[in-house]
């Protein structure tokens, strides 16, 4: 399948979310996703007792989300590491280098309670968010680069996320790093690889169901948000404003630093946008699940709040950049040859 005329240069032909979706479908996704997640959080706050039992299914919801992500990947997505290592290494380095330290600094500056601080650090220590690829597409960014960065950071997460949590979150709460690493393998790595293998074995079947994958993903994230918010509504009521401030700062500074890091590599504008989005948008559903499993219900809150906020900020950023075609991108959406790769 060939990319649509509106697809950014380098989009993998086999990757259907978002490069092979119509612009209307992608715009609908980035508009409806935040509304569903916000609605889910509001319902959980209004009737917390009703939805608290959903907490038992958070792990399975995350596994479904990551399996769906695996179905969108192909082996050529990983070859970009060899062809364009510098922007990918820069993005992943800031993903796992700057973002955890930023979360630690914000938690310290705002004097967050230990559980909330550990949860925010987990948000900074997880891989890129699954919706970052759609946002990059709408922002006229380099979709192929975004897909590869998400894939690489996800594969590295079983090793790096527990180590970062042990180092930084361990200053607030005990961190069972070994158990956390196994959970990430079970929740993230195995489902992603399973989806990738299934796509290799049954490409036509997977291609037929791919239009539904973004919606399955957002329903899974909404489930996680509802479960976490309903289980921690009292803490949210008392520390919600401070926590929201920390989440917003973490996300917006991530966008800014990601863009600045890309500028240092003399990358073209579409590449800068992709790295900015990839660094700023975290797999917050995973952070919420890990926080609730290995710390407490309160430690899952930063991930849940981030899930709501970064879908809003990502949509706004996509609208802003989407209305401004980069100078190094042609009328049909193709980016110019990168200055540095």
Secondary structure, DSSP 8 states (H G I E B T S, - for coil): ----TTS-TT--TT--SSTTS-HHHHHHHHHHHHHHHHHHHHHHHHTHHHHGGGGGGHHHHHHHHHHHHHHT--THHHHHHHHSHHHHHHHHHHHHTHHHHHHHHHHHHHT--HHHHHHHHHHHHS-B-TTHHHHHHHTT--HHHHHHHHHHHHHHHHHHHHHHHHHHGGGTS---HHHHHHHHIIIIIHHHHHHHHHHHH-HHHHHHHHHHHHHHHHHHHHHHHHHHHHHTHHHHHHHHHHHHHHHHHHHHHHHHHHHHHHHHTT--HHHHHHHHHHHH-B-HHHHHHHHHHHT-TGGGHHHHHHHHHHHHHHHHHHHHHHTS--TTB-TTS-B---S--
